[in-house]
Amino acid sequence: MVKRDSSLQITRFHCSRVRWRRALHHSSRTLGIAYGDLMRVCGCSATETHFTKLPMNSYCAEVLIPEISSLSWVTTTVPLVMVLLITAVKDATDDYNEKWMNVRVGDIIKLENNHFVTADILLLSSSEPYGLCYIETAELDGETNLKVRQALTVTSDLGADITKLADFNGNIICEPPNNKLDKFTGTLYWRDNKYPLDNEKMLLRGCVLRNTEWCFGMVVFAGLQTKLMQNCGRTKFKRTSIDKLMNTLVLWIFGFLVCMGVILAIGNTIWEQKVGRSFSVYLLWDEPIRNNNVVFSGFLTFWSYIIILNTMVPISLYVSVEVIRLGHSYFINWDRKMYYIQKDTPAEARTTTLNEELGQVEFIFSDKTGTLTQNIMVFNKCSINGKSYGTRDSRCAFRTACVDFSFNPLSDRKFKFHDSSLLEAIKMEEPSVQDFFRLLALCHTVMPEEKNEGDLVYQAQSPDEGALVTAARNFGFVFRSRTPETVTLYEMGTAVNYQLLAILDFNNVRKRMSVIVRNPAGHIKLYCKGADTIIFDRLDPSNHVLMNTTSEHLYEFAGEGLRTLALAYKDLDENVLEEWMKRLLYASTVIENREEGLADLYEEIETGLMLLGATAVEDKLQEGVPETIACLTLANIKIWVLTGDKLETAMNIGYSCNMLRDDMNEVFIISGHSVLEVQQQLRLGLMAHALEPELEQVLLETACLCKTVICCRVTPMQKAQVVELVKTNKMAVTLAIGDGANDVSMIKTAHIGVGISGQEGMQAVLASDYSFAQFRYLQRLLLVHGRWSYFRMCNFLFYFFYKNFAFTLVHFWFGFFCGFSAQTVYDQWFITLFNIVYTSLPVLAMGLFDQDVNEANSHRYPSLYRPGQLNVLFNKRQFFLCTLQGVGTSFLLFFIPYGAFCLVARDDGSHISDQQAFAVIISTSLVIVVSVQIGLDTYYWTAVNHVFVWGSLAVYFAILFAMHSDGLFSIFPSHFPFIGTARNCLTQKSVWLVIMLTTVACVMPGLAVRFLKTDLYPTLTDKPEFRMDYIFILSPIYTQYPILTNKFIKNEKQKYHN
């Protein structure tokens, strides 16, 4: 049970100060924060300003001007309020913020086990030895494994002594507030000394203290300045091609609206000038307007028709689109077939705005490790001092006896190795072999945890480190414990303490990690591991022969798809190290350019290395990867693999997952190192593995001609550059998929980012738009969910625009018969309810549940995905067609009833063609026509579709008769004056014949065109085997997406464990 701030203890000691520096280009300044400043977290809405209120006020004022408006305020305001209300409710659910109001910068606070961290605090002391504490960062990065934070040695001595804590008067200078969760740069000044601060000393807001009785910390950032709140800022908004098209079409519609208003205003001007005076008894203007010229009358008429025809502008379109997208997102979340039972991980749509874009992807950029592979590393082979160890053929490993590690009581029983000669070399105490495994046991950031006696569990930041430390453990070099100053190993059963002098951290630029230790004999060594190209460039020249031999082994290992690292060491002189450490201390305490200064010092000491050997770990392909890639390739999706591995490893994985095949034309490798050589080879049809600005276009042109592209040795920044290159220069939707922090920039750059929740944390998932646990689920995400979402959205938009034009343009035709007087055809309540009651639910049902082919055929025939890539289902041409159909329908809706009832009498001989009856006939015809039309446009009928379509029709008739009843008239006589109009009109046989004639005339042209198109130019979905034979499905959601219920998950877990 997690406790919140209700039990938070705050001890205020006004003796600490926090300052930060902000670097602007080459200048800097220091900002001071007094200890009493209160940083409050206040929830507020900043979406409405005086400028956003102005259009709303102008619109409302315009509607209420009597000389302009032909409609009551209810008619236009109710739909608008409904739309704004839905939007407000949606936004309100996203604006929930937790508030910790009582924390101030400079406070020293006490946290207890299972408490949330309320601010970004510097860890001072804890109940654990050496100032350690354990935190869970699930709310920051989604990771549930515990992380270790450690206080400075000088502050950990403060313990829980309130007196000592009250005397703490340190001064912190640190970086300004930012959103980098994995980085902190600062310096603590205390007792005339300065101490470097980094992320390992910080507890960030949102973390939870675990397995630690208590800890004390000083608040560095509070409120909106915490890294958690900084990450809640504005992010880059991804817009789909449908969004951009809708914005363009709305502008077109508004322009069309203005044009119609101008036409009708001109008509009014001419009419008033010619015959208007003769009808002044019927069309009354106020005295000031009557005395003015006819131009002013036309001006007022223009604004009147803008109001009447405003329903043509789709005010509810965006809300309807968001509702449909939200439904599609829930379908992805509920999909059982994308649920990974082994990790209890369902698929998750982390955004609701890109679903239809999933049906238009042309390029997929994929990471390799952890995305195509399992990222479960197994120590497989190694090369030590020029000798290769490990079974040469991995297929023979199952026929070779495993090495017996029973001599080592601390060995990991799950570890397997198939070459006993390596263990014999250990037992014979070969120095190079011992140094090899000693390096693996010392050079890492793994934290050990001993659950039971002898039961060691390693908490590793990466699977590679865990595999290598485990290998050293089994071969007799057991990493047992660490403190800030020491590392303890059990070397062949004997405890050995090493003094830890410095850790030279790994990052994606350095591609290596080093430690400097002093052994019990007093000798100082630097141990380094990293990418072979990086290590080889820093070797002493005397290693030339050994380097060549090791390179041959590395080539063999990479050819088998193994991940490789090179290992090296260096003996250090005491005096040289002492001088270097002084400069290291200075570089680690500066605020500006700290990383650059440290990198230069690391580079200086990591030279003249002596090669020890190399490691090779195995990372197997995930289940279903080859089949998924083959299916996506048939869907005309180009897959590019971007990996930091060696070329040979990348090619091996390419063959394993069927991206590279023997029947392909030659697989080429670039051999040039200069720009000129690379350019010449590109022009010969080869592909470069380096991104230079002058080569980008040539690279893109060449790569797009290839069936398969694999980019190796790429950095995270280069991954993003490759994606940006294709995204910018190709009119195509891009998707990036990865599982690690090094994939975040690529995921954010692509149109769609997909995160794999694997072994390397949750940073890729948190940066993604969609996430799941296995690469094979990408096929279902695109070919089923993506394709359906695109198909449904296109059908929805076509029908939505069609019904709006059919509904609104009837007023345009009526204007020519009412003296352009801005008189409405329909009853005002019908105008109010048409879009929000009569037609809103059927179109939503179509947008949510419709499908032209089932999921089995979507997988069986990947070429069905092609229309989305070509964007043919809804574009500007389709909009023109739906506009044409809407205009034609409105024309028939008006003129057929008008022609039929102009001189027609009732059965009893009385006149029937009064305006109220005319409005009832047209409105009834309209509702029936759009209901029949949506029925014809729906491919897949569910219970929801039937209820919404026919239910909406029934609701129309119920409301129609209710509004024309005596009861409502007696209560609201001014609002419902037309008593009995519906009953008198709809009881006439001639009326229903006209409604039937109008419906057939409106529907038949489109139906005839559809049949002709199907017979003459059939698409793949028009073939008989794809047509849906079912009409009525009782459980629509379970039919399409079997919902992930707790009962289902429980049953699946039980099956898995059995």
N, C-alpha and C positions, 0 to 999 in steps of 0.2 A: 504494500500500500504506500503510495507516494504522498508525502505531506507537503502542503503548500506553505505560503508565507504566514499562515495563521499562528505558527509556533516559531517564527523566525526570531532569533535573538540578535539584537543590534547593540553593540557597545560603541559609543561615540567617543573617540579620543581625538580632540582637536589639536593634533600634534603632527599630522602627516600632510604632505602636500603632493599634488600630482600636477605635472606640467607636460604638455606635449609640443612637439615641433612639427611644423608643416613645411615640407620642401616644395618650393615653387621654382621650377627650373633650377637655377644655381643659387637662388637666394633662400633664406630661411628666416623664420621668426619664432619666437617663443611665446606661447599663450599660457597664462597662469590661471588656475582655478582655485579660488579660496575654498577652504575646507567646509564652509557653511553653505555653499551653493547647493541647492536642491534640484536634482534631475528627476522630474516627474514623468511618468508614462501616461499620457492622456489620450484617450480614443476620440477622434474627431473625424468628420467627413469634410474633405476638401474638394469634393467633386462639383460643388455649386458655388459660383461666384456671382458678383454683380453683372458680369458680362453674360453669364449663362442664363441669368434671370431675365435679361432684357428681351430676347426673342419670345420667351414664354409670355411675358406681360404684354408685348405688342400683339401677339397672336390672340390672347384673350380679349384685349381691348377691341381688336378688329372684329371679333365674332359678336361682340355685344353692341356694335354701332348699328342702330336700327336702319339707317339709310343703306347700309351695305348688306347686312346679314338677312338671308331668307330663312335661316334655321334658328331654332331655339338654342340657348346655351347648352342644354342637356345633350343635344344631338352630337355636338362636336367635343364637348368636354368629357363626357363619360368614357368614350373609347380612349381618349388621351390619358385620363386618370387611371384607367385600367392598365394601360401599358406602363406608365410611370410607377404604378404600385407594384407590378410584377418585378420591374427592374430594381426598385428600391428594396424589396424583400430579398432578391438575389444578392444585391450588393451588401445588405446588412449581414447576411450569413458569412460573408467574406471579411467583414470588418471587425470581427470579435478580437479583442486584445486583452491579454492579462495585464494587470496593473500591480506593480510593487511600488507603492507611493512613499515608502519610508526610508529608502536607501539613498545616501548622499555620497558624493565623491570624497574620498579621504576617510570614510568610516572604516572601522575594523569590525567585521561581523563574524559571528560564530555560526557554523553550519553543522548539523548533526546528520547521522546516517539516514539516507533516503530523502534528504531535503533537496529541493530545487535550488540551484544557484541563482540568486536574484539579480546579480550584476556581474560585470567582468571584474574579477578580483585577482589580486596577486596572492598566491598561497604563501602564508607565513610559517605556519606550523600545523602539525596534525598529530593524531593519536598513534599513528604508525611509526615504526623506526625510520630514521633518516629523513623525516619529513615527507614521507610518501603518502599519497591518497589515491583512491580509485574512483573514477567517474564514469558515468554512462552518458554518451553523447547522442542518444537516439533522436532527440528533438532538434539537434543541429545537423547531423549527417545521416541519421537513420540507422547507425550501427549500434547493435546491442551488446557487443563485446566490450568488456571494461578496458579503460585506458588508464595509464599511470601518470600522475603528475607529482613533481617533487619540488619541495621548497629549497631555497638556498640554505646552505649549511649554517650560515650566520643567523638566519631568522628561525630555523627549525629549533634552535636552542631556546627560543622564547617559550615553547610549549604552550601550556594552558594557564600560565602565570599571568593573572590580570595586571599585576603591578609592572611586570616587564613589558607587557603589551602596551600599557599606558605610557611607558617611557619611550616607546618606539617613535622616533622622530625622523624617519627617513624621508628622502626627497626623490621622487621618480620623475625622470624625463623620458618621454616615450613618443611613439608615433601618434599622429592625429587619429581620430576615430575613422575606421574603415570597415569594409565587409569581408576581409580576408580571415576566414575561420582558422586557417592552418598557419598563420604567421603573426608574430608579435615581436616588435623591436623596442627595447627600452633599456634604461640604466638606472640602478638604484644607488643613490648616494647616501651613505650612512656611516657615521663614526670615521669620517675622513677617508673612507674607501669607496670605491665604486665597483658595482657588480653587474655583469651583463644579465639581461632578462630576455627570455624568449617564450615561445608558446608553451613549453613544457613546464613553465612556472605559473601559468595562468589557468584559472577556472572560469569558463565563459558562461554567461547567462543562458539558461535553458538546460545546462547539464544537471545531472542528479548525482549526489554523493552516494557511493556504494561501498560496502565492506569497510567502512572507516567510521569509527565511533564519533569523532569530531574533527573539525579543522577550523583554523582562524585564517582570515584573509583580509586584505585591504582593498577597498573599492577603487578601481582605476577608471572605469567607465560605467555610467549609470544611465538609465532611461533610454532615450532615443540614440544615445551615443554608443550603446553596447553593440557588439558585432552582430548579435542576433537581430536587433532592430535595424541595423544598417543593411542587413540582407533582406529586410522587408521593404526596401525601397523600390523604386520604379525599375522594372526589368525590360529587356528588349521584347517588344510585342511582335509576335509572329502573326502575319495575316495571310490567309489563304487566297488563292486566285479567285475563288467564289466571292470572298469579301470585297476584293478590288472591283470585280465585275458588278456586284450589287451597288456599290457606291457610284460607279459610272452610270448604271441604269437608272438609279434614283434621280441623278442630275438630268438625264435625258427625259425622264417622266415629268420632272418639274418644268423643264423647258417646253414639253408638249402641253402641259397644263397652262402655261403662260400663253402659248400660241392659241389654244382653244379659247382662253379668256379674251384675247385680243380679237379673234374672229367674231365671237359673240358680242363683244363690246362694239365693234364696228357695225354689226348687224343691228344692234340697238340704236346706235346713232342714226343710221339710215332710216330705220323704222320710225323712230321718233320724228325725224324730219319730214317723212312722207305722210304717215298716217297716224302718228302718235296722238295728235290733238283730238282726233275723232274718238279715241278710246280713253280720254282722260277721266271719264266717269268711272271706268273699271280699274284703270291703273293709276292710282293716285300718288302723286309726289307731294312732299311737303312744299309749302308756299315758296321758300327761298330757292328750292331746286327747280320748281316749275318756271320761275321767272328767269332762270339762267338758260344758257344755250344748250343745245342737244349734245355738245361735246362733253359737257360736265355730266350729263345723264349717262353717256357711254363710259365715262371714267368710273362712275359709281357702279355701273353694271359689271365692269371688268372685275372689280373686287368682289362683287356679289357672286359671280361665277367661280372665282378662285376659291371662295369658301365652299360653294356647292360641290365643285369638282375636286375638292381636296382629298376625297376618299381614293382618288386615283393614285395619290402619293402613298406608298405602303407604310403607314405609320406603325403598324404592328409587325412588319416583316422581320425586323431585327430581333424582336422578342420571340417570335415564332421560331426563327432560326436557332436562337440560343436554347430554346426548350428542346428542339429536335436534337441538337448537338449534345445536350445534357443527357438525353435518353440514350443516344448512341454510346456515350461514355460509360453509362451504367451497364449497357450490354457487354462492353469490353470487360468491365470489372467483374461481372457476373459469370463470365464464360468459364465453364468447368474444364473445357478442353485446353485452356491456357493456364490452368492451375497446376503448380509443381508440388506434388505431395511431399517429396523428400525434404523440402525446406519450408513447407507450409506457406508457399508464396503464390498468391494469385496475381493475375495481370492487373495493371492499374493505369487508367487514363488520367494522367496528372494535369491535363488541360482538356478543355471542352471545345476548343476553337479550331482544331486541325483534323477532325475526323474524316471529312470528305477529301482532304488532301492525301490521306492514306490510300485513296483509290487512284492516285495520279502519279505515283512515284516512278521515276525513270532511272535514278542512280542511287545505289546503296553503297555507303562507305563504312566498312566494318573493321574494327580492331580484330586482332587475332587471339592473343592470350586472354582467356577468360570469356571471350565472346564466341569464337568458333571452338575453342578448346575448353576443358573443364577447369583449368587453373588450379588443379590439385597436383602439386609438384611432387615428384618422386625422384630421389637421387638414383641415377641410373648408371652413369659411367664417369670416369675422371682420367685425367692425364697428370702424372706426377713425375717431375724430373725426366721427361722424355719417354716415359713408359705409360701405356694405356691400360686401364683396368676396367673390368666390366664385360659381360658377355657381348661379343661382337655383333651377333645377330639377335635382336630382341625376340624373334620368334623361337629361338632355341632356349630362351631363358626359362620357359616352363619345363624343359627337359633337363635343366641343370639344377643341382641341389643348391638350396639357399645356404648362405654363410651362417654358421652356428655362432650366435652371440651370447651363449649361455655363460661365458666367462665374465660377462659384464652384468652385474645385478641391476644397474640403472639403465639398461638398454630398452629401447622401444620395441615391443614385441610385434608391432605391425610393420616394422621396417624390414624390407627384403633386399638382398644383394646377391648377385649370382657369380661372384669371382672370389674364391677363397685366398688367392695369392695376395690380395691387398691386406687381408687380415694377418697373413704370415709376415708381410713386410712390417706391419705395426709391431707384432710380437718380437721381431728381430731388431726393433728399435732403429730402423733406418731414419737418419736425421731429416731427410727431405720429406718423407711420408709423415713423420711426427709434426714437422713444421706446417705441413699442408693442413692437417686436421686441427692443429692448434690455432691456425689462422681462422678456420671456419668457426671455431668455438669462441673466439675473441672478437672478431670483426663483424658486429651486428648490433641491432637495437632491440633484440628479443628480451622479453621479461619472463623469468621462470616463476612457476607457481607450483608448490608442492602440496597436493591435496591430501595424500596419505603418505605414509613412510615409504620413500623410494618412488612414489608415483609423481613424476615430474610432468607438468603441462607447460608448454611454451606458448606465450602470447606474442605472435609475430605480426608485424605490420604488413608483410607480404608473404605469400606462400613460398617464394624462393628462399627467403631467409629461414623460414621454418624448416624447409626440407634440408638445407645445408647444415644447420645447427643439429638437427636430428641425426644426420649422417655422422657428424663428428661425435655425437653422443654414443652411437652404437659402436663406433670403432675405438672407443676407450677414452675420448676427450669430452667429458661431460661438462657442459655449462651448468653450474649449480646455482649461483646467486650473483648479484651485483649490488654495489652501493655507488654513491656518486664518485667515490675515489678508487674503488677496487672492483675487480672481477675475480670470482672464485671458480676454478676448474677442478674436476677430478680427472687427473691424467693417469690412466691405467690403475685406478683405484686410489691414487694418492692426491690429497687436496693440495692445490697450488694456488696461491694468491698473487694476482698481478695488480700492480698499481696502474690505474687508468689515468693517463696524463692528458689525453685530448681525444676527442671524437671529431673527425672530419666528415661531416654529414654527406649523404647521398642526395643528389637532385637530378632532374632530367637534363640539365646542362652538363654537369660534371660526369654523370654516368659512372660514378665510382664512389666508394666509401672507404675510409681509412680509420684506423685507431693507432694511437701511440701508447705503448705500455712499457712498464719496467718489470722485469721478471725478478724472482727472489734473489738471483745472483747479482742483480744490479745492472744488467744489460738492458739497454733501451732499444726497442724495435718499433718500426712502423709496419703495420700489416695493411694491405690494400687489396680490394677485390672490385672488379668492374668489367665493363665491356672490353673484349679482347683488343679492339682497335685502339681504345683509350689507353689501356695498360701497356700495350706493345710500344706506343709512341713515347713512353716514359721509362723504358727499360735501359739499363746500362748496356753499352755496346758489347760487353763481354757475353751477353746472352744471345748472340746472333744465332748460333747453331741450335740451342735449346728452343729458341723462338720458332725457328723453321719446323722443327719436329712437332712442337705443340700445335702449330698452325695446321699441320697435316691432320692431327687428331681432331682439332676443332672442326675442320672441314668434314671429316667423317661423321662426327657427332651431329653437326648441323644437317648433313644429308639425311640423317634418320629422323629429323624433325625435333631434335633435342635443343633445349635452351642452354646456352653456354655462358660461362664467366671465366675470366682469367684471374689468377691469384699471384701476388708478388709481395716482397718484403724489402725492408731496408734497415740496416744498422745505423743508429744515430749516435752522434757524439754528444756528451753531456753539455759541454759549453755551447755548442751550436744550438742545441735544443733550448737551453736556458735563454739565449738571446732571442730565439724565434718565439718562445712562449711570451716574452715581454711584449713583443709586437702583436702577438695574437690577443693578449689581454686588452691592449689599447684598441685594436680593430673591433673587438667584440663589444666594446662599451660605447662606441660612437653611434649616433643616431642616424645620421645621413650617410648613405652609400656604404652601409655596414656589409651588405652581401658582397659587393664588389671588392671591398678590402679583404674580407675573409677569403674570397675565391683566389685572390692574388697570392695570399700567404699559403693556402693549400697547394696551389700550383708550384710554389717555390720549393716546398719540402717533398712533394711527391715526384721527385725526379731521381734518376740513377737507381731505379728499382731492380731487384733481383727476382727473376721469374721462378715461381714454385710449380705451377701447373695450371690446370683448368678443370672446371666441373661441368657436368652435363646432366640436366634434370629433364624428366619426361613430363609432358603435358598432353594428355590424350584428347582427341576430338570429342565434342559433345554428341550425344545421341541425335541422329536425324539430320546432321548438318549437310552431308552430301546430297541427300534427297531434297532438302529445302532449297539449297543453291540451284540444283537442277530444275526444280519447279519454278523458281523465281526467274531463272534465265529464260525459260519457255514463255514467261509472261513479258518478255522483252525488257526486263529490268537488268541493267548493267551493274555488276557487283565489283567494287574495288576494295581490296584488302590493304589496309595501312598498318604496318607493324614496325616496331623498333628492332626486330630480330635480324639476324644475318640473312643474306640472300639465300643461302642453301636451306636454312630452316624454313624460310618463307615459301620456297619452291616445293619443299617436301610437303608442307601443309596444303599447298595449292593442289598437288596431285592427290593427296589424301581426301580432300573434300570435293574432288571432281571439277575444280576450277581450271586446272591444267590437265590435259589429256594427251595420250600418245598420238591421237589422230590429228592434233592441232599442228599448224605450221610451226616452224622453229620458234622456240622460246629464246629470246635474245637478251643479252646482258650488255650493259654499257661498259666500255673499258677506258674511255677517255677521262682525263682529269682536268683538262682546261676547257674553257667555254667554247673555244673553236672546235676542239675534238668532239665534244658532246653535240654541238650544233650540226657538225658534219654527219655524225651517226644518226641523229634524229631525222635528218633529211633523207637518209638511206632507209628510213622506216623503223628505226630503233627507238627505245624509250629510255629516258634518263631517270636516274634515281636521285636527282638533286633539283631543287627548285630555285632557279635563278630568274630574276625579273626579265632578262632578255631572252629567256628560253621558254617562258610560260606558255605563250600562244602556240609555239611549235610543239611543245610537250602535249598540250591539250588536243591539238589536231591529230597528233599521232596516237595518243592514248584512246581517243574516241573511235579510232578505226580498229582497235583491238577487241577481241572477244573477252579477254581477261586482263586485268591490270592489277599488279601487286607492287606496292611501294614499300620497300624495306629500309631499315635504318633511319626511319623518320622520327623526328621529335614531335611532341604535342603541338607545337606551333606550326610545324610543317603539315601536320594532319589537317589543321584548320585552314591552312593556306590552300591545300589541295581541294578541300570542299568549297572554299570561297571561289577558287578559280573556275570550277565547273558551275557553281551557282550563279556567278556573275555573267559568264559568257555563253551558257547554254540555257535556252528557254525550257527548262525541265525542273521538276520537283526533286529535291535531293533529300536523302534520309541518312543519318549517321547513327551507328549503333556501337556501343562500347560498354565496358564494365568498370573502368578504373578512373582515377583522378586525371590521368594523362589523356583521357578521351573527352574531358569536359569541354574544352574549347571547340573541338570538332562537333560535339553534340549541339552546342549552342549556335554554331555557325550555320548548320544545315537547316533547311526548311522544317524538317521534323527530326527530333532527337529521341532516340530510344536507349534506355539504360537497362543493362543486365545486372540483376542483383546477385552478384557472384561472391568471390573470395576477397576482393580488394576494396571492401567498404561500400558505402552508399553514395559517394560523391557523384558518380555518373547518373545514378537514379534520381538524385535530387536536382540535377541540372537538366533532366530529360523531360520530354512531353508524354512519353509512354514508357512503361517498364514491365518487365516480366523476368522469369528466371532462366529461360533456355532460348537459344537462338532459333530453334525450330518453330517456336511460336510466332516468329516474324511472318511466316507463310500465311498463317491464319489471320494475323492482324491485317495484312495487306489484301490478300485475295478474297477474304470473306468480309471482315468488318470494314475494311477500307473501301472495297468495291461496292458493297451494299450502301455504305454511308454516302458515297458519291452519287450512286444511282438514285437514292431516295431524295437527296438534297436537290438534284437537278429536276426530278419529277415534281417535287414540292414547289420549286420556284416557278416552273412553267405553269402549273395550275394556279398558283397564287396570283401571278400577274394577270393571267387570263381572266379569272373571276373578278378581279378588281376593275379591269377594263370593261368587261361585260356589264358590271353593276353600275359604274359611274357614267359611262358615255351615253346611257339612255337620256340623261339630263341634257346632253349636247343636242341630240336630235329633237327633243321636246322644245328646246329654245326657239326653233324655227316656227313653232306653232303656237307659242304663247307670247309673241311680240318681244322676244328676247328680254323678258321681264324678270329673269332669274327665279322663276317659279319651279319648285321641285316636282318631280313626277311621283316619287314615293311618299308615303306617310313618314313623318319625321322619326317615329319610333322604329320603323323598319330600317331607316338609314343608320340609326344608333346601334341596332342589334345585329345587323347583317354580318359584320366582320367579327364581332366578339361572341355571338351566340350561334347564329345559323350556319356559319361556314368555318369556324375556327377549329373545331374538333375533328371533322372529317379530314381536313388537309393535314392536321397534325398526325392523325393515325396513319395516313399514307406516308408521311415523312419519317415515321418511326418504324413501321412494320413491313412496308412493301419490299418485295424482292422479285426480280425477274427470273433468277435461277436459284436453286437451293445450294447449300454449302458443299454438298458432295460434288456437284457439277462445277462449282467454282474452283475446287481443287483439281478435278479431273481435266478441265479444259482451261489452263492458265491464260490462253489467248483471249479469253473473255475480259481480261484486265485491260486490254489495249484501248478501248474507247475512252477510258479515263485519262490515259496518257495523251491521247489526241485531243482531249477536252471537247468532245463532240456532242455530249448529251445536253449541255446547256452553255450557250455562248451568245454572242450578239446576234447571230443569225437566228438561233432558236428564240431569242427574245422578240425579234421582229415577227417571227411566225406566230408566237402566242399573242402578240399585240394585234396582229391581223385577225386572228381567230376571235379575240375579244371584241374588236371593233365590229366584225361581222355579226357576232352574237348579239351585241347591243342593238345593232341596226334591225335585226329580225325581231328582237324582243319588243322594240317599240312599234315598228311599222305593221307587223302582222296583227296585233290587237287593235291598233289604231284603224287600220283598214277594215277590219272585221266588225268593229263596233261603232263606227262613225255614224251610221244611220240604222242601227239595229234596235229592235224593241224587245222587251221581255215577253215571256209567255202570256202574260195578262195584257199585253199591249202597251204598257208604260215604257218610258225611255230608260235605257240601261247605261248609256255612255256618259254618266257624270264622272267628274275627275276622281272621286274617291273610289268608285268601282273600277275605273281604268287603272288606278294605282294598284288596287288589289290584284287585278288580272296580271299585270306586268310583274309585280313582286312575286306572285305565286309561280308564274312561268319561270322567272329567274331562279328561284330556289330549286325548283324541280330540275331545270336544265343543268345547273352546276352540280347537283347531287347525282344526276345521271352521268354527267361528264366525269366526275371523280370515280364513279363506279366503273366506267369504261377504261379509265387510266390506271386503275388498281390491278396489279398482276396477282397479288397474294392476299387473299381475303382471310381475315382472322375474326374472332368474336368481337374484338375491339372495333375493327373497321365496320362491321355490320351495325353495332350499337351506335357508333358515332354518326355514320352516314344516315341511316334510316331513322335513328333517334332524333337527329337534328331536324330532319324533315317533319317528324311528328311534333317536335317542340315548336316549329314554325306555325303549324296549323293551330296548336293549342294556344299560343300567344296571340295569333291573329284573331281568333274568335273571342278570346278574353278581352282584347283591347276594343273590340267593337260590340261589347256586351253592355247591357243596361247597368250591371253592377258597378263597373269601373266608372261609367258616366255619372252615376249618382254620387260617387265619392269624389272624383276629379273631373268635373264637367268641362273645365277649360282645356284639359290635356287629352281627353278622349271623347271628342264631340261626335264622332261618326258612328252613331248607334245603328247596329244591324246591317252595315254595309257588306261585311264579309258573308253573312248568312244569306242576304238577298242576292248577292252576286254569284256565290259558289253553288247555289242550288239550281242554277240554270244549265240545261244540257249544252246549249251553245257555248257557254263560257268554257266548259271542260273540253269541248271539241277544239276551241281556239287554243287552249293551253296545250293540248296534245299536238296540234299542228305546229305551234311555235317550238315545242320541245323537239319534235322530229326534224324540223327545218334547221334548228340550231346544231343538232348533234350529228345528223347524217353526213354533211360535207366532211367533217373531220374523220368520221368513221370510214367513209369511202376512201379517203386518201390513205388511211392507215392500212386498209386491206390491199389496195393497189401497191403500196410500198412494200408490204410483206411479200406479195406474190412476185413483184418485178425485181425488187432489190432487197432480198432478205438478209438480215444480219445473222450472226451465229446464234443469238438468243431466240430468233424467230423459228429455228428448226424445231420439228415436232418433239425431239427427245428432250428439249429444254422447257417445254411448256408445262405450266402448272396444271395438274389435273384436279387438285382439291380446291374447294370453294370455301368451306367453313371449317375453321380450326378452333377448337374450344380453348386451348391454352397457348396463346400466341408467343409469350415470352419463353415458356419452357420449350416450345417447338423450335424457336430460333436459337435461343441461348439458355441451356439448362443452368438454372441459377445456382450460384455458389451459396449453399445454405450450411449452417453449422452442422446439421445432421449429415449432409453429404461429406463434409470435411472429416467428421469423426469416423464415418465408415471407411473413407479412403485411407486414413491414417491406420486404422485397424488392419486393413488389407495389406498395407505396405509393411507394417511391423511383423505381420504373420509370415 
